[in-house]
């Protein structure tokens, strides 16, 4: 399965970066406009509509309209793992079944306190339908993660 990874060091303390990322609101803030992504709704593990952070069992229902040219498509991801300590945090979201543009999607988000600030590491394992293991989506993912890290710097540094 193709994988894309990107790491950035943000010149901000770990608590600030983690607090920002541990919120469904950050998703729309950090996603490039060209994706046409909107959070339609988020459902916490308790069934509540406004989950407090990315807890295991949280489902995020997205609508995507790439470049504003295509009909909206649904994309549902669920948080399947989460770990938080005083100087590290991570969470993993996976596409729910066939409810999205990928055959498989697993996005691991890692954050760590480092000397220069906070390391933000994204790893995306994915499979595009009908594409075997060719890394067809890699340029789009590279652009998306570059944008996310640049925007994080602009907002938090």
N, C-alpha and C positions, 0 to 999 in steps of 0.2 A: 504494500500500500504506500503511495507517495506520502512524503512528510515535508512540511515546511516549518522552519524554526527561525525566530528572530529574537535577539536580546538587546535591550537598551538599559543604560544606567541613567536614572532620573535624579537630578540634583534636588532631592526633597527627602525628608525623613520617611522611614518605612510606614509609620502610622498614618501619615497624610496620604501616601500613595495607596495603601491597602484600603483605607476608609473610602477613598474615591472609587476604586475598582470594585469594591464589595457592595455594589448597588446596581440595580437593573437600569437606572437612569443613565449610567455611564455608557451603556451600549449604544444608545442613539447619539450621545455626545461624541463618541470616539469613532463611529463608523462613517466612512466617507459618504458624502452626499450622492455620488454616482450609483451607489448600491440601491438607493430608494428604500432603505430599510427603516421600518417603524415597528415599535413594540406594540402589538395589538392588545396583549394582556400578559400578565405574569401571574402564576398561581404558585403560592408557597406550598411546602410539604403538608401544611395543615389545611389546605384548601382555600386559604385567604387570598384575596386579590392583590394585596400590596405586600409582597414578601420583604422581610427585613434582611437583605443581603442574599447571597447565593448559597443557600442551604441545600444539602442533599435532598433530592425530591422536588426541588423547584422546577417548574416548567415555564419556559418563555416561548410565547407564541408570537412569531414575527410575520410581517408582511414585507415582501420585497418587490420592488418595481425597478429593476436595473435601468439606469439612464432615463427613467421616466417613459420609456418607449414600449415596454412590454406589459402585459396584464399582470396584476399583482399575484404573487404565488405565496402560499403558506410555507413557513419553516418553523418547526417546533424542535427545540432543544431542551434537554433535561440535565440538571446538575447531578452527576453521579458520584462525585468524590469531592471532599473538602477537608483541608487541614490548616489549622491556624496555631501559631505559637507567638512568642514575644518578638521574634525577629524574622519569621518566615510565614508565608501563607501560600496556599494554592487551592485551586478548584478546577474541576474538569466538567465540561459540558459535552454531551453527545446528541446527535440528531436522533429523534424518536422515530424508529422504523423508517418508512418511506415518506415521511412528512417533511420533505425538504428537497433542495436541489441536488443533494449528494446521495450516492449509494451508501456511503458511510462517512461520518464526520465525528471526530473526537478532538476537542480543543482543550489543551492543558495550559492553564495560566499559573505562572509561578512568580512569587515576589520574595525578595530577600534583602535584608539590611546589609549593605556593604559600606566600605570606608568612604566612598564618594557619594553615597546617597542610597538609592534603592534600585536593585536590579529587577527588571521586568522581563520575563522570558515567556514567549508564546511558542507552543508547539502544536501544529495542526497535522493530524493524520487524516487522510481523506481518500475517497474513491469516487470518481465521477462515473455516472451510469454509462455503461457501454464502452468505457475507455480502458478496460483492463487495468494495468498499473502505470499507465502513462501519466506523467505529472502535468496534465493539461491545465489545471487551475492554478499552478504555481505563480505565474506572473500576476494574476489577480490577487492572490493571497499575499504576495510580497508587497504589492501596492497598498493593500488594506492594512497590513501590520505596520508598514512604514508610516502610514497616515496616523494610525493609533498612537504610536510611540512619539511622533512629532507633536501631535495634539496634546498628549500627556505632558510633554515638556513645556509647551506653551501655557498650559493651564496651571501646572503645579510648581514649576521652578521659579 
